[in-house]
Amino acid sequence: MTGREPAWRILAQELLASSEREKGKGERATSYLLSPLGARMNRVLVCGTLETAESNGRDGAPSFLRARLTDPTGIVEITAGTFQPRAMDQLAAWKVPAPAIVVGRVHVPRSGDGVVHPSIQAEALRGISPTELRLAFADAVEHTARRIRLIRSLQSSAGRTDAEESTPSPKWVAAARTALERYPSVSPESFLKPLGNVIAFAESLDHPLPRNATSVEVTAPARRGSLSTQPSPTDPSAADRARESAFLDIIDQLADSSSDGCADLREAFQRAAQRGLREATAEELLNRLEESGVVEEPMVGRLRRT
């Protein structure tokens, strides 16, 4: 089965700083937007406060809707048109600014002066609770931090392959190398203060960030801080691999019995709990499986093997 492009967990600053486009060969080749940190984006997952949408149609019949989604690093434009009926209906029903998670394709129209203005053509969106918002920000912080570590490692080692061992996917290494070529003046440090803003905001939502997000040495902007360039955690142990296998079995069972070939995320966590896997452990397993390319989330809350 051919899987869809994975949705990169990304923050507004990195998306808006991206200007290098790539297009494959062939009539239906996939297009990408490469970020300064090496995110090779076709689809993305973003979160933040989604405002109500504005209609761009005439005579009360909108051709597409446009809304703004704000996270602590910037503002991203979210659109949906007649070719995205599900997302268009969801945007039309969005009545007040509120926390949301959005999955969609990166849209990169180029203005007459050649400037790129990235936006997101939504595929699906939904409102989320403060807990879910913290989890989504934790993902975005962790993924951004790993990209920064990889870029800094490649810069310090002059692009030698020893940096490959500290990242879960060779695709990340290849994209990071291309980013260094396309953005020769990129400064990973310019992304640190905004990353601290995300951590400070997430920690203000009643509870600290979950998972490993706060283990990266980033401080809020009012304090000095730096991002550690220490290698990522060691390879999973045999016990971790066994837990991964059990979690994959759950995803396969749920996907086989579903109408769309995908497993429901919440039901997967419930079954994992029945097998003795705590939710935090299941979250870590899912992160690792997604980053290694074994599992993808083609739409919010739906999982499948790639």
Secondary structure, 3 states (H helix, E strand, C coil): CCCCCCEEECCHHHHHCCCEEEECCCCCCCEEEECCCCCEECEEEEEEEECCCEECCECCECCEEEEEEEECCEEEEEEEECCCHHHHHHHHCCCCCEEEEEEEEEECCECCCCCECCEEEEEEEEECCHHHHHHHHHHHHHHHHHHHHHHHHHHHCCCCHHHHHHCCCHHHHHHHHHHHHHCCCCCHHHHHHHHHHHHHHHHCCCCCCCCCHHHCCCCCCCCCCCCCCCCCCCCCCHHHHHHHHHHHHHHHHHHHCCCCCCEEHHHHHHHHHHCCCCHHHHHHHHHHHHHCCCEEEEECCEEEEC
